[in-house]
Amino acid sequence: TACSEAGLFKVETIGDAYMCVGGLPTPQEDHTARVALFSIAAVKAANSTLVDEEVPEMGHVNIRVGFHSGSVVASVVGELNPRYCLFGDTVNYASRMESNSLKNEINMSPQAHQCLKDQFPGVETRSRGIIPIKGKGDLECFFLLQSEENYQEIIRYCGADVDTRVVTISIE
């Protein structure tokens, strides 16, 4: 899948939400850059996918993306139908970043922004200013800029082993 091709791990799909993680189950020094790379690829794929091929005037699929960097507890849950699950505030925080994003934008928490800048100082981002985040208070969040140049730089940073094709995607 596109997620695994970017070196990420798909955790689950619930309704219209798709959750993946970088740095698990195998640690990666560039996990945040890989999440950023996949995020840009997902928005590009959505924006090139018609909502209805028989009615092109309906336009293309639009998505919101958000991510956060932090610690989680990971475990396999269940006996009959075991699943790899993530627990902790980081999961909720990432969900808040997605729900507070805008159409076709990639919203990052202050921690994700700092982690991305630490891993890849040349990445282009833009402050959204202070926005209220339910359960977190007022935070300065950031958009990851999706220019082709930024995208190609992240690909180069992550290395040649990253394949960023996105094959399928859920409609928002």
Disulfide bonds with the S-S distance in Angstrom:
none
